[in-house]
Amino acid sequence: MRDYTIRELNRVEPFLDIDFVLHDHGIAGRWAQTAKRGDQLGCLGPRGSMVVKDVFDWYVFAADETSLPALGRWVGELRPETSAHAYIEVANADAEITLHSAADLTVTWLHRDGAAAGTTTKLAEAVRGHEMPNLDGYVWAAGEAGSIKPIRHYLADEAGLDRANWDVDGYWRLNVSNFDHHGDED
Ligand SMILES: Cc1cc2nc3c(=O)[nH]c(=O)nc-3n(C[C@H](O)[C@H](O)[C@H](O)COP(=O)(O)OP(=O)(O)OC[C@H]3O[C@@H](n4cnc5c(N)ncnc54)[C@H](O)[C@@H]3O)c2cc1C
């Protein structure tokens, strides 16, 4: 079993849209690489989704390809004109997608430029370098657990935000199969 995000659900057609990262390290990544029309996939859930109320002044998002679907959903549902900045780490410019949002959304793409997924400090540096206008905002970071750990430390110990104003979620961990994000430590 692996966790994936419902990118879009159309109950009329019906279809359920999932964006898979294609990689050859694990069974899900490999399955997606060779998936063809007619292949079957068993789905269950959701086990429980965290929904953050859209009440904040501003939002900062930090994501890699695995959390980009969740980020896409989130910015798509933000109130008009809310200020949001998304830092997104991807392999290169070919992996960039268009994000739709009614919010005043700024997107900064961070390219790995040949480095392996889950091995850079780009997201952590971006969040640390982001100037927060006040403390009435929300920061969400998700991606490879080790890479985003410094973000958790920064938000918990240095940024000055209340605990209700941020969440950091390890979506996968380098060299770990079937990483349990519910058990993400720290
Ligand atoms: C709430 C939640 C939502 C998620 N939504 C999505 C989503 O919408 N789309 C999506 O693609 N992923 C998503 N993920 C991440 C996905 O569950 C993991 O990447 C998962 O490990 C993939 O399973 P696997 O069988 O391919 O690899 P595993 O068997 O889990 O791991 C085998 C090896 O592959 C490596 N690995 C795992 N993922 C990657 C990767 N992305 N790139 C490079 N190496 C990797 C591991 O480090 C390990 O060494 C989500 C995770 C969570 C917790």
The ligand as an ORCA input file, in Angstrom:
! r2SCAN-3c Opt
* xyz 0 1
  C      -0.201     11.858      2.141
  C       0.720     11.476      0.987
  C       0.350     11.793     -0.303
  C       1.197     11.464     -1.382
  N       0.798     11.799     -2.637
  C       1.597     11.457     -3.699
  C       1.175     11.764     -5.040
  O       0.096     12.296     -5.285
  N       2.017     11.427     -6.047
  C       3.230     10.786     -5.824
  O       3.923     10.489     -6.786
  N       3.626     10.482     -4.568
  C       2.836     10.783     -3.509
  N       3.234     10.467     -2.241
  C       4.560      9.821     -2.065
  C       4.540      8.314     -2.322
  O       3.630      7.685     -1.418
  C       5.976      7.771     -2.091
  O       6.866      8.343     -3.028
  C       6.067      6.262     -2.133
  O       7.249      5.894     -1.460
  C       6.110      5.656     -3.520
  O       6.101      4.257     -3.381
  P       7.086      3.290     -4.191
  O       6.494      1.912     -4.080
  O       7.349      3.835     -5.554
  O       8.455      3.360     -3.386
  P       8.790      2.664     -1.965
  O       8.675      1.182     -2.051
  O       8.013      3.340     -0.886
  O      10.334      3.040     -1.813
  C      11.348      2.327     -2.554
  C      12.507      3.274     -2.833
  O      12.040      4.323     -3.686
  C      12.433      5.590     -3.167
  N      11.411      6.577     -3.547
  C      10.126      6.683     -3.101
  N       9.499      7.722     -3.680
  C      10.402      8.286     -4.513
  C      10.351      9.392     -5.406
  N       9.235     10.142     -5.559
  N      11.458      9.701     -6.124
  C      12.597      8.961     -5.991
  N      12.712      7.882     -5.164
  C      11.618      7.552     -4.434
  C      12.531      5.353     -1.652
  O      13.405      6.270     -1.051
  C      13.052      3.936     -1.575
  O      14.459      3.919     -1.626
  C       2.416     10.780     -1.156
  C       2.773     10.452      0.167
  C       1.938     10.804      1.226
  C       2.339     10.443      2.626
*
